[in-house]
């Protein structure tokens, strides 16, 4: 007779051979081929297989008798990590809470992870292996959110400050709604605005005079306003926008044409004036499919000024500067500034818009 498993042969009478159910050499049934063992590529798969075949008592108590045979290709480091779950008492903690409430199970997971981290295993690795065990035994425990990095903490802090600043700005805007803004200059009778050039080029100008509590006018205060104006002109019109000259001029220089004025106070103080050719407002209204009237054009100028300040406010809030602003004042004559708290000079940037 020959065993089909170990292929050992021995002599036995036919009547006796029929009754043999175990090979005297390998112990397997000599007439049935022993199934090939199934191997697993990861500890997670092996742990799940052990639980399914042998139950929680083996998985959390006698696993070392089965694990090497189930995952021969898994690295010794990963196997060593599994064994640490037993050596450091993490498996025992889980086993003692197999029939506990979900709250106690969650506490057991935290204790198991802590047992491993106290053995100088890093937090992420400890959580990973403990959750492989809890997944295997069918615990529905949500994985703890990873601790935020320093960069993420800074981003969250910045977002929190921005949200607080936005809330304060909204409250201030609601308060301002019932207060009539004060303009610190004078407007002469209306004049006909300068028409666009024969080349079809339209012009827009932003005139910014703002400073901090030390009466310093810094680039970091100015660029958020000028850049916001450029973005708005680009987004809300069909014109090609090109930045022109940037220069300083006296705040007392008269400004003529269709313009909107906004006062600013807070961490930065001063005022903002935007001036545009009428065609720019008309173009934006056509893009938005809004009927063009004198009243609507005036409203458009105010909207441009408001959008510039709101966009700039967001950018300045991000770097820690908070301020409030008045409602825009529209005029179509020659405006002469008479603000007593302004600096001597304002920064002016021009834009050219063409079809």
Secondary structure, 3 states (H helix, E strand, C coil): CECCCCCCECCCCHHHHCCCCCCCCCCCCCCCCCCCCCCCCCHHHHHHHHHHHHCHHHHCCCHHHCHHHHCCCCCHHHHHHHHHHHHCCHHHHHHCCCCCCHHHHHHHHHHHHHHHHCCCCCHHHHHHHHHHHHHHCCCCCCCCCCCCCHHHHHHHHHHHHHHHHHHHHHHHHHHHCCCCCCCCEEECCCCCCCCCCCCCCEEEEEEEEEECCCCCCCHHHHHHHHHHHHHHHHHHCCCEEEEEEEEEEECCCCEECEEEEEEEEECCEEEEEEEECHHHHHHHHHHCCCCCCHHHHHHHHHHHHHHHHHHHHHHHHHCCCCEEECCCEEECCEEEECCCCCCCEEEEEEEEEEC
